[in-house]
Each structure stands twice: as C-alpha cells, then as structure tokens.
C-alpha cells in the first residue's frame, strides 16, 4: 500500500562529516559482504541502476519495479554511506522541502539546521562581554558548530502528492521539535553523540548493522521515538509521541486513519478541507470512537474546550445547538469538529430525525462473512444486521419505520441502530433538491390558446351575430334525440384551443341548461344569457385578485422570469396568491432552485417550516422538479478510492 512508509532515516551532518545514525525497519539492507558472496551471485550481480541500458537488456531483464523494495514493503539495495551522502544537503537546501526519487523509491524530508546548545549559550555570554573583534570570531565558531538534522521518509514512488505533502509536514514538525529541545536542553547533541558512539563500538566488535541499530533503539530515546512513529504510521496513521519527556508531537495521516472506519477509502486532506468548508450550523456531528480516545488527538491546551463540546454532544441536535449548550462560539465548535473529522474521530451528518431519508450505501460491506455482522449482534442482542438494514433497501425515512403505537424504547433502539450503521458507513442519507424547469409542452399549448384568443377578439360584430345564430339553431335540437343529441355531446366535449370566455363555452353551458329545462330559447334570450355568463365569469376572475394593486404586484413579481417562464407560472392557480408567489420568487432569486441546495438548507437559511416549504413546492409542481441524492460535499470524503 502506497500510504505506508518503507523506512524512516535519521541523517546527521556537522563539521566532522555526514553519517547515517539510525533507520527503521532494521532489515533494510539486502546486501552482504563481498567475501561472503557466492561466485554465482558475483556473476549475476545487479548492474548499476544509473548505467545506460541497451534495448536487448530491457527486453530480457525483468522489471525493476520492486528492486529496492522487499515483499514486505521494506527498503533494500541502498548502502548507508550512499544515503548519508545524499541526505547531507548543503545549507542552501536546508529549511525547505527535500524530495528525491531513485528507481521505485521516493525520499521526502525537511532538512533542518540546528545550533548546538553550547553554541547558543556561548553567543549569549559573548554578546555581553566580548568586544566587536572577538564577537566576529565567536560568530565564526558558532557557524562551525551548526549541525544538520534530516529525518527522511522513504515512500513508494507512486505515492500521491497529498501523501508526500503529509510526510514532508511531519518531517518539518520533527525538525522544529528537535530544534526547540536542543536549544532548551541540548537534547539533539546528546542523542547524536550516543548514537555515533554506539556505531563506533559495534564496528570495533564487528557486529552486524542490524544488531547495532537494535542497540541504538534500546539506548536512545530519539531512536525509540522514530521507531514508534514508523509503527504508528503503518498501523493507524495517528501519532502522539513525546520527545525528551517534555514536548508532545501529534500528527494524523488522513489517508491511513480514515481506513480504520472504511477500508479501501483514500481520504486526502484536500477532500477533507473541501468538506469542512461546506460545514453549516444546521449540520450535526457523529462520533466514531469512544470518549476516551478523543484526547489523543488534542494537545493539552485544547482539552478543556473539547470536553465542553463532548459534554454537550448529541447526534440529535445541530452544531449550533451544541455550541449554545456548551457555551462556546460557533467558530470554536467548527474548529473542534473539523479537527475531530480530520483525525477520523467523528463524521458530519444531518441531525437524526424522523424525516431523514436513508438508503443502503452502494459500497457497504454486507457479505455474509463480514465482521460487522457479528459486531452488530454483539452490540444489539437478538438483532440481525441483514434484517434491520433490509428496511433501507429503498430510500426510507425513519418515520416510516415507526408507528405511534410503538413503545418509546423501541423507537430509541431503532435510532441507536441507525447511528451504528452510519458510524460504519452502511447507510447514506438522501436529501431533496429542487430544480426550476417549466414544461415545453405547456408553453406550446399556451401559445396556441393565446393565438385563438386573439383570433376570436378580431371577429366583427356580424360574424359574432352569425355565430350566435348558429349556436341558437343548434341549441334547439331536442336533447332526447339519440342521433343529434349524441353528436352534440361529442362536439361539446372535445377540447378546443379557446380561452375560458369563448363562445363555445357559452354554447355548452346554454345547451345543458336548455336540456334541463326543456324550453326552446329565443335568440334574444340567448344574447342575454351569454352576456350574463360573461359578466359572471369576469366577476369570478376579478374576485381572485383583491384589487388592481394586487394585479400590479403580481406583474412586478413575475418580471424576474423570462416570458416563457412567466407564462408557465401564470397558468398555475397558486400564482394568483401573492404570498405563495412572493415566496416562490424569493427562493428563485436566492438560487435555491438550481439543484445546489437541499430542503434542510433552505429551511435553515430562510427560517421556513418543512410543511410550509413542501406545500409551496406542491403548489408549483408544474414548474419544479424534485429529486433525492446525497450531499456531495459530505459524500466526497468517502467516495474517493
């Protein structure tokens, strides 16, 4: 796995020269003395990797992808003197990133120049007592007593940029910590001298290098710290190391730490930062570990604020409510939650409630031999993971799985099981998003209707009188005539592209009124009836608006839409309600109908109730499209593999 380091190396350089003092793991040489090599091995010895290779050699020689890595993921093939010469960089390259790629191994570090404690003290004394001439000599002596400490991490050459960046940051922090301890108590001078003395003793006794490195780890606390760091990086990715029994160094490798909760997930710091930038007060927090494991990731100075947040922790409430209960500002809560998420101690959720919709995650490890099956049975006695999670095969809200007749204890157990499945990334939450999209079919129908309305308005009075005469003639047909009556009903029931106050509408109404009274209506009475119906319908249309001011307000509200969108909205009955239309226009102008904001976010920022928002969306469903999907900002953390 490209996340784990191949080795950690401590290189040292001072006025006496460069030296590789320590590296871990120990079994990293893969070399033997020439006197012990068989003759066949001397003949078949690997060529210099920097030599020019012929085409025939490239075709016949096996790939060198793992020539510097053993099967166990350890470093081999590099001599100590070669590595010490490479890592003893010039002062111009110190205090900045150092990266070197050899074959299939990438070396990353941050070389740090450190002044020895004796030099620092000497400069402090001489600055007060010596003259200007002697201070120049002292400065030259101080320059000679500077030493280079380079803690190098050997990685796979295919390691991603974010992983390389994390290891460089760790090397930089270690260098700064050692520099501080050297200035405080001469810790680095003491440890490096002890390592060098151990190397000299073992070389005189002709002891193997592996034995020398083991003895250094037993004697030197710095070597023990480097060994512990390498082991922690390979197991959990979480570090909490104390240097010189004084300075505690904490570090997290997210790509490794988040795999403890979801195997195979590659979470880089950039993805976490992108998720945390989308953090809102309405979000909630779900702890992934026990309370006792939280202090490992927080320095002692921040432990008090963390415990304040933990005391107010509840997955059923929002971060804003937690901040209020813990008497902390929302900015401090953001920082604490972001730190816990980065260290894989917590995850971001929406507070658990009955309206939350969940579905089985597509990559949930639900095979029969999954370790989660037994773990779930241990946590919830008598319950089966497959039986419980089958309820979420389709998107389902918690409210659909509960009934008012259920006991509160049963509802509490269901909530705990849902939280457990969220902690193990077996479920994902779906949110409802809204997209404004008027129908093109309705627009075509509206255009044809408006054209028919204009054509009807352009008729002359004589043509209208002739139409009335034809209508009266047709209205005299007896209703009980099976032939004419049947054809008449079929004609009146056909949909016509005419406005509501057209003559065809009057014909239909008059026909049914005549059939009920069985009286032949004269043309003069027909004109009166048509006039009365037109007046009544115009009165109904005017009643839908309180006044002409309301009509003017409607026109002003609709100005934010295009002509086609405006026509589609005007066909919706709810558009005649000023309150509903005002709320629709407000949400449209705020950009909530672009599939970028889910309902919970709209409810929070606009201070709306869920029922109020759902009613509005239902009234304007002809121009709005609703769909459910997961929150992309939160889902991106565990979707990168």
C-alpha positions, 0 to 999 in steps of 0.5 A: 500500500502506497500510504505506508512508509518503507523506512524512516532515516535519521541523517546527521551532518556537522563539521566532522562529516555526514553519517547515517545514525539510525533507520527503521525497519532494521532489515533494510539492507539486502546486501552482504559482504563481498567475501561472503558472496557466492561466485554465482551471485558475483556473476549475476550481480545487479548492474548499476541502476544509473548505467545506460541500458541497451534495448536487448537488456530491457527486453530480457531483464525483468522489471525493476519495479520492486528492486529496492523494495522487499515483499514486505514493503521494506527498503533494500539495495541502498548502502548507508554511506550512499544515503548519508551522502545524499541526505547531507544537503548543503545549507542552501537546501536546508529549511525547505522541502527535500524530495528525491526519487531513485528507481521505485523509491521516493525520499521526502524530508525537511532538512533542518539546521540546528545550533548546538546548545553550547553554541547558543549559550556561548553567543549569549555570554559573548554578546555581553562581554566580548568586544566587536573583534572577538564577537566576529570570531565567536560568530565564526565558531558558532557557524562551525558548530551548526549541525544538520538534522534530516529525518527522511521518509522513504515512500513508494514512488507512486505515492500521491502528492497529498501523501508526500505533502503529509510526510514532508509536514511531519518531517518539518514538525520533527525538525522544529521539535528537535530544534526547540529541545536542543536549544532548551536542553541540548537534547539533539547533541546528546542523542547524536553523540550516543548514537555515533558512539554506539556505531563506533563500538559495534564496528570495533566488535564487528557486529552486524548493522542490524544488531547495532541499530537494535542497540541504538533503539534500546539506548536512545530515546530519539531512536525509540521515538522514530521507531514508534512513529514508523509503527504508528504510521503503518498501523493507524496513521495517528501519532502522539509521541513525546520527545525528551519527556517534555514536548508532545508531537501529534500528527494524523495521516488522513489517508491511513486513519480514515481506513480504520472506519472504511477500508479501501477509502483514500481520504486526502486532506484536500477532500477533507478541507473541501468538506469542512468548508461546506460545514453549516450550523444546521449540520450535526456531528457523529462520533466514531470512537469512544470518549476516551480516545478523543484526547489523543488527538488534542494537545493539552491546551485544547482539552478543556474546550473539547470536553465542553463540546463532548459534554454537550454532544448529541447526534440529535441536535445541530452544531449550533445547538451544541455550541449554545449548550456548551457555551462556546462560539460557533467558530470554536465548535467548527474548529473542534469538529473539523479537527475531530473529522480530520483525525477520523474521530467523528463524521458530519451528518444531518441531525437524526430525525424522523424525516431523514431519508436513508438508503443502503450505501452502494459500497457497504460491506454486507457479505455474509462473512463480514465482521460487522455482522457479528459486531452488530449482534454483539452490540444489539442482542437478538438483532440481525444486521441483514434484517434491520438494514433490509428496511433501507433497501429503498430510500426510507425515512425513519418515520416510516419505520415507526408507528405511534403505537410503538413503545418509546424504547423501541423507537430509541433502539431503532435510532441507536441502530441507525447511528451504528450503521452510519458510524460504519458507513452502511447507510447514506442519507438522501436529501431533496433538491429542487430544480426550476424547469417549466414544461415545453409542452405547456408553453406550446399549448399556451401559445396556441390558446393565446393565438385563438384568443386573439383570433376570436377578439378580431371577429366583427360584430356580424360574424359574432351575430352569425355565430350566435345564430348558429349556436341558437339553431343548434341549441334547439335540437331536442336533447332526447334525440339519440342521433343529434343529441349524441353528436352534440355531446361529442362536439361539446366535449372535445377540447378546443384551443379557446380561452375560458370566455369563448363562445363555445363555452357559452354554447355548452353551458346554454345547451345543458341548461336548455336540456334541463329545462326543456324550453326552446330559447329565443335568440334574444334570450340567448344574447342575454344569457351569454352576456350574463355568463360573461359578466359572471365569469369576469366577476369570478376572475376579478374576485381572485385578485383583491384589487388592481394593486394586487394585479400590479404586484403580481406583474412586478413579481413575475418580471424576474422570469423570462416570458416563457417562464412567466407564462408557465407560472401564470397558468398555475392557480397558486400564482394568483396568491401573492404570498405563495408567489412572493415566496416562490420568487424569493427562493428563485432569486436566492438560487435555491432552485438550481439543484445546489441546495437541499430542503434542510438548507433552505429551511435553515437559511430562510427560517421556513417550516418543512410543511410550509416549504413542501406545500409551496413546492406542491403548489408549483409542481408544474414548474419544479422538479424534485429529486433525492441524492446525497450531499456531495460535499459530505459524500466526497470524503468517502467516495474517493478510492 
